Amino acid sequence: MGVFVFLPLVLPLTAWPVARLAEQHLHPRSATRLLAGVAAVLAVCSTLCLALIMVVGTAQLPGNPLPDGWSDPEVRAAVPYDEIVGRAAIPALAAVAVAGVRTLWRHLRVRRRAARALAGLPGSRVAVLPDGVPYAYALPARRPGRGRIVVSTAMLDRLDSRERRALFAHERAHLTGRHHRYLLAVQLAARANPFLLPLRTATEFCTERWADEEAAQAVGDRRVTARAVGKAALITRHAPMAGPAGLAGLASFAAPGPVPRRVAALLRSGPPVRGWPPALTPAGIATLVAAAGTLASALSSVNAAVALFLVLQAATPL
């Protein structure tokens, strides 16, 4: 193990360049999948690293329920500064667990509240709520194809017919692409390791860009889609958020964030159709660095886990 057990805690830094460049040089669909996948793997490795450090570092503390053999010097030598980092890993791992549970609970609570609000309405794919607050969001379901689009009358009243088509196409793209899964994955990853916050922000932006591009293709006019996005942002700028609209876990047409960048992207030509950038470009090099960092984190975690297992197995009497 040695110092390599600490690598998964800092290797998320290797993904920072791609978090910025992917949204500029990749198709939003590819960028979303890349960033969410990298964030998920790095978060799992980081959490496993904390768990291994805690096991080794706290084995010698009085009153712990671990076998006596786990406090042998040979086991403690597997992690540098085992006592200090082991004790520090306890609150860190507890904070990760609490933050992850709270994120999951909030996500499920929002979906249940939204589902209850729509319980008395017809089971159509689009639910129009008579509300004076403008909002629109996609409410996913457990089964693909069962999700619903929720929109208020205040939002529809302020858009023309073509802009409404863009709005519905945008929300359908969120449901079809199961974007809530990517958003939940990066939210949990950012809770596990703060170094992954840039990937969460970039993924949230890329999911909106993905839906924007699908809407522009469905409507057949990028300018109409850009106008709908900009108008929805202006409409909801000073409006209070109603119910689950805008809460974490639900993709919203007027989601907060860099709306001017979304509009500017829609006013340009479409994103590159290729899945990945050429290797000898800034985006390609950043992708390779992020992939290398993710692979190194995974290998370090597996190596540390196997090494610790063998050491504990040798130290624990049969």
C-alpha positions as a printed Julia matrix, in Angstrom:
318×3 Matrix{Float64}:
   0.0     0.0     0.0
   2.29    2.77    1.23
   1.72    6.3     0.0
  -0.11    4.96   -3.06
  -3.19    4.44   -0.91
  -3.58    8.24   -0.82
  -3.54    8.67   -4.61
  -7.3     8.2    -5.16
  -7.92   11.18   -2.88
  -6.04   13.6    -5.17
  -6.28   12.0    -8.62
  -9.65   13.72   -9.29
  -7.51   16.79   -9.98
  -6.48   15.16  -13.27
 -10.06   15.5   -14.5
 -10.29   19.27  -14.04
  -8.99   20.15  -17.55
 -11.47   17.85  -19.28
 -14.31   19.23  -17.18
 -13.77   22.57  -18.92
 -12.7    21.44  -22.38
 -15.23   18.64  -22.87
 -18.2    21.0   -22.9
 -16.48   23.1   -25.58
 -15.06   20.44  -27.89
 -17.26   17.36  -27.43
 -20.84   16.69  -28.31
 -22.87   17.29  -25.13
 -24.02   13.67  -25.15
 -20.44   12.36  -25.19
 -19.31   14.96  -22.66
 -22.09   14.05  -20.23
 -21.3    10.34  -20.38
 -17.56   10.91  -20.1
 -17.75   13.3   -17.14
 -20.34   11.27  -15.23
 -18.42    8.03  -15.75
 -15.09    9.54  -14.69
 -16.68   11.18  -11.64
 -18.38    7.97  -10.54
 -15.21    5.86  -10.76
 -13.06    8.46   -9.02
 -15.63    8.86   -6.23
 -15.83    5.12   -5.59
 -12.04    4.85   -5.48
 -11.77    7.85   -3.14
 -14.35    6.4    -0.75
 -12.65    3.0    -0.78
  -9.36    4.73   -0.01
 -10.87    6.39    3.06
 -12.29    3.08    4.23
  -8.92    1.3     3.93
  -7.11    4.09    5.78
  -9.69    4.02    8.55
  -9.4     0.25    9.0
  -5.62    0.34    9.29
  -5.4     3.55   11.28
  -7.97    2.65   13.92
  -7.12   -1.01   14.43
  -4.89   -0.18   17.42
  -7.37    2.1    19.16
  -8.77    0.66   22.41
 -12.33   -0.59   22.29
 -12.47   -1.14   18.53
 -14.32   -4.3    17.4
 -11.58   -5.39   14.96
  -9.5    -8.53   15.55
  -6.41   -8.05   17.71
  -4.13   -9.23   14.9
  -5.12   -6.21   12.81
  -3.2    -3.91   15.17
   0.13   -5.66   14.57
   3.02   -3.39   13.5
   3.11   -5.15   10.12
  -0.46   -4.09    9.44
   0.07   -0.55   10.7
   3.14   -0.19    8.52
   0.93   -0.59    5.46
  -0.21    3.04    5.77
   2.19    5.94    6.53
   1.25    7.93    9.64
  -1.43    5.33   10.27
  -2.68    6.65   13.6
  -3.09   10.27   12.46
  -4.65    9.61    9.06
  -6.72    6.75   10.45
  -8.4     8.97   13.01
  -8.87   11.72   10.44
 -10.49    9.22    8.07
 -13.28    8.43   10.57
 -15.05   11.84   10.42
 -14.24   12.15    6.71
 -15.86    8.82    5.89
 -18.81    9.61    8.16
 -19.28   12.95    6.37
 -19.25   11.2     3.0
 -21.84    8.68    4.17
 -24.13   11.32    5.67
 -23.87   13.57    2.6
 -24.56   10.66    0.26
 -27.59    9.5     2.22
 -28.96   13.05    2.4
 -28.54   13.48   -1.35
 -30.35   10.23   -2.1
 -33.11   11.01    0.41
 -33.63   14.48   -1.03
 -33.72   13.09   -4.58
 -36.35   10.49   -3.65
 -38.34   12.99   -1.6
 -38.53   15.44   -4.49
 -39.69   12.74   -6.88
 -42.33   11.5    -4.42
 -43.62   15.03   -3.82
 -43.82   15.68   -7.54
 -45.6    12.37   -8.15
 -48.14   13.12   -5.4
 -48.82   16.55   -6.89
 -49.73   14.89  -10.19
 -51.74   12.02   -8.68
 -55.15   13.48   -9.52
 -54.3    14.48  -13.09
 -54.81   12.38  -16.24
 -51.96   10.0   -16.95
 -50.73   11.8   -20.06
 -47.08   12.39  -20.84
 -47.55   16.16  -20.34
 -49.04   17.63  -17.16
 -50.08   21.27  -17.37
 -50.56   22.8   -13.92
 -52.65   25.96  -13.45
 -49.99   27.95  -11.67
 -49.03   31.6   -11.84
 -45.35   30.73  -11.32
 -43.5    29.88  -14.56
 -41.62   26.57  -14.54
 -41.09   23.42  -16.57
 -39.27   20.24  -15.64
 -38.99   16.56  -16.5
 -40.24   14.09  -13.9
 -38.61   10.69  -14.54
 -40.15    7.34  -13.72
 -38.63    4.01  -12.78
 -39.52    2.52  -16.14
 -38.25    4.19  -19.33
 -41.05    5.82  -21.27
 -43.19    6.46  -18.18
 -41.76    9.86  -17.28
 -43.81   13.03  -17.5
 -43.26   16.63  -18.49
 -44.6    19.12  -15.95
 -45.19   22.69  -17.06
 -47.15   25.58  -15.6
 -49.69   27.66  -17.47
 -47.64   30.76  -16.66
 -44.72   29.33  -18.62
 -46.85   28.34  -21.61
 -48.62   31.69  -21.73
 -45.34   33.52  -22.24
 -44.03   31.35  -25.09
 -45.28   31.22  -28.65
 -46.2    27.96  -30.36
 -42.73   27.2   -31.78
 -41.06   28.02  -28.47
 -43.46   25.66  -26.75
 -42.4    22.92  -29.15
 -38.79   23.6   -28.19
 -39.67   23.44  -24.5
 -41.44   20.08  -24.81
 -38.7    18.66  -27.03
 -36.1    19.76  -24.46
 -37.9    18.03  -21.6
 -38.52   14.89  -23.68
 -34.78   14.74  -24.31
 -34.17   14.79  -20.56
 -36.56   11.86  -20.12
 -35.32    9.86  -23.1
 -31.67   10.35  -22.18
 -32.33    9.51  -18.5
 -30.39   12.62  -17.57
 -31.47   12.44  -13.94
 -29.19    9.41  -13.51
 -26.14   11.33  -14.68
 -27.06   14.27  -12.46
 -27.54   12.06   -9.42
 -24.25   10.25  -10.08
 -22.21   13.46  -10.21
 -24.01   14.87   -7.17
 -23.07   11.8    -5.14
 -19.53   11.92   -6.53
 -19.1    15.54   -5.48
 -20.29   14.62   -1.98
 -17.68   11.86   -1.83
 -14.78   14.08   -2.9
 -14.92   17.9    -3.14
 -12.3    17.78   -5.9
 -15.07   16.44   -8.16
 -17.21   19.59   -7.89
 -16.01   20.93  -11.28
 -17.16   17.7   -12.92
 -20.59   18.06  -11.33
 -20.95   21.62  -12.61
 -19.77   20.66  -16.09
 -22.1    17.65  -16.24
 -25.11   19.74  -15.23
 -24.31   22.16  -18.04
 -23.72   19.39  -20.57
 -27.04   17.69  -19.83
 -28.82   20.97  -20.56
 -26.8    21.41  -23.74
 -27.64   17.83  -24.75
 -31.34   18.55  -24.34
 -30.94   21.89  -26.16
 -29.42   20.15  -29.17
 -32.16   17.51  -29.23
 -34.78   20.27  -29.05
 -33.14   22.24  -31.87
 -33.1    19.13  -34.03
 -36.73   18.35  -33.27
 -37.91   21.91  -33.95
 -35.63   22.35  -36.95
 -34.58   25.85  -35.96
 -31.68   26.6   -33.63
 -32.67   30.26  -33.27
 -36.15   29.39  -32.06
 -34.68   27.05  -29.47
 -32.17   29.69  -28.37
 -34.97   32.24  -28.05
 -37.05   29.81  -25.99
 -34.13   29.08  -23.64
 -33.34   32.75  -23.17
 -36.97   33.75  -22.71
 -37.57   30.98  -20.15
 -34.51   32.11  -18.19
 -35.75   35.7   -18.14
 -39.25   34.62  -17.15
 -38.07   32.55  -14.2
 -35.27   34.86  -13.13
 -37.25   36.62  -10.39
 -39.96   33.99   -9.96
 -40.04   31.87   -6.78
 -39.43   28.18   -7.4
 -42.65   26.22   -7.07
 -42.59   22.77   -5.52
 -39.99   20.48   -7.04
 -39.29   22.66  -10.06
 -35.63   23.52   -9.93
 -34.75   21.21   -7.05
 -31.86   18.78   -7.33
 -32.52   15.68   -9.36
 -35.09   17.13  -11.79
 -33.93   18.5   -15.12
 -35.55   21.86  -15.76
 -35.91   23.79  -19.01
 -35.08   27.03  -17.22
 -32.38   25.48  -15.07
 -30.12   27.96  -13.29
 -26.64   28.24  -14.68
 -24.77   29.71  -17.66
 -27.81   30.34  -19.87
 -25.93   32.88  -22.05
 -23.46   30.15  -22.99
 -26.32   27.82  -23.9
 -27.91   30.49  -26.06
 -24.59   31.33  -27.71
 -23.99   27.65  -28.49
 -27.42   27.37  -30.11
 -26.77   30.44  -32.24
 -23.66   28.77  -33.66
 -23.54   25.69  -35.85
 -24.18   22.32  -34.25
 -21.59   20.54  -32.07
 -19.11   18.08  -33.59
 -20.71   14.79  -34.55
 -17.63   12.73  -33.68
 -17.71   11.03  -30.32
 -14.22   11.94  -29.13
 -11.76   14.68  -30.1
  -8.5    13.94  -31.92
  -5.73   12.88  -29.56
  -3.33   15.72  -30.46
  -5.67   18.53  -29.42
  -6.15   20.21  -26.02
  -9.48   18.42  -25.53
  -7.99   15.1   -26.65
  -5.0    15.43  -24.32
  -7.29   16.42  -21.43
  -9.46   13.37  -22.12
  -6.41   11.11  -22.11
  -5.15   12.67  -18.86
  -8.55   12.19  -17.22
  -8.7     8.59  -18.44
  -5.18    7.95  -17.16
  -6.01    9.49  -13.8
  -9.17    7.4   -13.52
  -7.28    4.23  -14.43
  -4.5     5.04  -11.96
  -7.07    5.68   -9.23
  -8.81    2.37   -9.91
  -5.52    0.44   -9.98
  -4.3     2.12   -6.78
  -7.55    1.27   -5.0
  -7.53   -2.34   -6.15
  -3.84   -2.72   -5.27
  -4.35   -1.23   -1.8
  -7.4    -3.39   -1.15
  -5.65   -6.6    -2.22
  -2.46   -5.72   -0.32
  -4.4    -4.93    2.84
  -6.41   -8.13    2.52
  -3.22  -10.21    2.26
  -1.6    -8.43    5.2
  -4.69   -8.81    7.4
  -5.05  -12.45    6.37
  -1.47  -13.12    7.45
  -1.88  -11.21   10.71
  -5.19  -12.76   11.72
  -4.87  -16.18   13.41
  -7.1   -18.95   12.13
